[in-house]
Amino acid sequence: VNVKKVKLNVVKKGQADKAYLAASVDFNYLFRLYQSKGLEVVVEELKDILSEPALSMDSERQKLTSSALSMRDKDVLAKNVFLQVINCALNADLLQTVPHRCWNDLAIIYRYFVYDNENCFGSIILRNSHLQEGIDEDWLYERAYCNTKELLPFVSKPLEEVVGFASPGMPRVLVLSNKHGVNGASGILYSEVLEGAAVELECKELLVLPSSLHEVLVLPYERG
């Protein structure tokens, strides 16, 4: 999302037709690593990427593989699909391959929840090729809209709490995201979330500034 990368996906010999997931090698990252630390470090990094358990079927990778299969089950998908808000213009190529709907100058796409632990949050982007018979974008939106606030409860924090300092005369600003701080910009799709922010800021109207995929900035709007 928002960037283009050249990658090589690697699977074990003889398993290409069975692999739902693969170890992913980012050449731009490796080249930067070569420039800063040399070829030996790159070789060690490649060994780590391509070694067991990176290509094995245990731990978190097993969960990913299981999810890659289970998201083809309509009932399971209905419980685990959620919303993500992205920039339309920056993701024009991506939008040709994924179910989506436009919302102002943004686009709503869909992700499949994989796992949630104290260290990380995992999900898979839904593509057109994942959709089975009887599943269309309207079906996804209806279920994802309900799931998102359950899977990723929205939270708001004062900007000074997030950045760790406050400047004199700084207006009251809230950072709106979710409990993981991942893909939290979708909060702007929920009227009750924005109404809650207005109550917290003690104002009738809001100015909402999309900041990233993960959060938006919200502040009181005062008409000139």
Phi, psi and omega in degrees: 000130177075348180221161174245136180227149174258119183227159174241125177263129187239130175233166179295149180302132178086000183244009185300324182279352182248350187276121174270343180222158181213156171292133185250125181254120181264109185290325178297318178297316181295323179292319177297323178295319177298317181295323185269329188231352175098168187293324182299320179294322178298317180298316179295322178296318178297319178300319181293317181296320187262003183270169170288141006268015183303325179255012181267182184246034180244179176054221184296329180296325177296321177296319180296316180296316178300319180291322179300330177277315187289337180289354172274356175269119187301317182293321179290318178301320182301331183269346190237358179280140177218169187270149167222138179256128181227170178281130181294306188297320183285347185235031183302318180294316180299319184295341176286345186246358184231148172294137184198170169219146181275145179217104189056232179262015178249171176229143176259121176241181189231142178232158181250123181292130181251299181204162181216114173227180186293342183263329185199169179234130184242138177208164180235133177289136179274129179248165180304325182292343180277342188284129178265174179301135179089002179244121174231183185294323178298319178298316180297314184298315182302317182280320181294325180299320178286320185291324190302313182287345176272315180287325185229075183305135183280145178222157175226144179223147174300141182304320182295332177288325181286315184274343175090009177202163177228138178261146178303134178078004180293129180294159178288122182228135175253142171261115182259122180211209173231181188297336179268342186071022182236128179055035185275353181295344180295350177301335181290351179276352186249115182299322182293330178291316180290324177296322177296322178294321179296320177296316181296324181271357178056051180220164181264332181231149183241149167252120184251122182247106175301125184256316179198185174299336194259341179201163171233157176259135182233130179217161180297140177257123180243119180294137182290000000 
